[in-house]
Amino acid sequence: MPIPWLTLALFSTFVQLTVAQATLHDNAANCSCFVTDGVQPATYLYHRFFDFRNISSSLAQGQYSKSSAWTNDWYSQNWGTDATDDTPVRMLNDPKNVFIAQRSNLTKSDDANRDNLSISDNADRNNVSKSDDADDYNSYLTLRTVRLPDFQSAAEVESLQKNLMYASIRLRARVIGDAGACAGMFTVYNDDNESDIEILTMEPKDKINYSNQPTVDNNGEVIPLSGVDAVVPTNWTDWNDHRLDWLPHKTSWYINGVHTVDNTYSVPREASCLTMNMWSNGGEGWTGKMRVGGSAELQIQWIDMVFNTSGPVTGPPGATTKKRDVATLSSRLMRRKRAETPCKVACAVDGVKKVGFPEVVRNSTATSLGLHSYEVSKRATLASLLTGSLLFTF
């Protein structure tokens, strides 16, 4: 027998979707839903595109982080950790380590003036990609970590969309700088609900760590099934398209459109947020220790993401300021509740002419079509994507 409040919640959500589409369907106001490609195609209700490639130099000079273009969607962290026997360097996240950097006007074909590609005076500029000319951008988001005499100054940024419940996230990014740091791009609720892309600057430039947390057990031993140290056909000092697909029973990772790893261990089960960081604590078991005066940067041109949510799309109350403050919503029961909902215009986010601008792949304005919102068979065709039912993830 239907739960009375379920009907009310469904009606309420239809109203919220109508209101929210203008802001959560970036560059795709006419799209009803979004489909992805890959080893396991999926369908999502929302699309966001964050483009850092053409930020004006006036905003780049420390003003962008104060603008609504940033504060409406992101929060720069300011928490820290003390030194311990295992992590001997005190770490402090500083919002000043999150900024927009301007691209040099000079080309890289002759290794010309690499200094201008990094605001950090101490970055290892020899690690900067020599193929930089191929990309069309004037600026990029930078997360920096710097080793000072007494502590490690670091950077961490969280999305204010705290209630992601399954997502497909793409970031065009590169990592440069000294050994002894970790660049992270991941979804997180807590230490047991987290899917990671992590790059260690002390490791070979073709090695990327993909994992679901927890990666160690209660005795501090590594859990073999938790992750893979993948060798990829590129260098992380180059601009690459990193992709993380968080599905109900599997996490998948891609680089430059090529599928690299799947993991069914400890797939996150709680509503999460997207987080990026650049940090070190001197721990020999992970980041290693950066030399005093050293620095490293995670640089990001754009973030393209499609997702569903748990709870109202606006997120839980008070989620805009607290570190990883994601409420366990009372609507867990509804996450897997299938409901028919119209998806008259389905749009693709992969293989499009212009990144960040979904393209219509099916328009059925006369018929209300249902879509399975998170899981489609590997052999799915567009026709099969557009049959079945849409999982509203409340």
Secondary structure by P-SEA (a helix, b strand, c coil): cccaaaaaaaaaaaaaaaaaccccccccccccbbbbbccccccccbbbbbbccccccccccccccccccccccbbbbcccccccccccbbbbbbcccbbbbbbbcccccccccccccccccccccccccccccccccccbbbbbbbbccccccbbbbbbcccccccbbbbbbccccccccbbbbbcccccccccccccccccccccbbbbbcccccccccccccccccccccccccccccbbbbbbcccbbbbbccccccccccccccccbbbbbbbcccccccccccccccccccccccccccccccccccccccccccccccccccccccccccbbbbbbccbbbbccccccccbbbbcccccccccccccccccccccccccccbbbbbcc
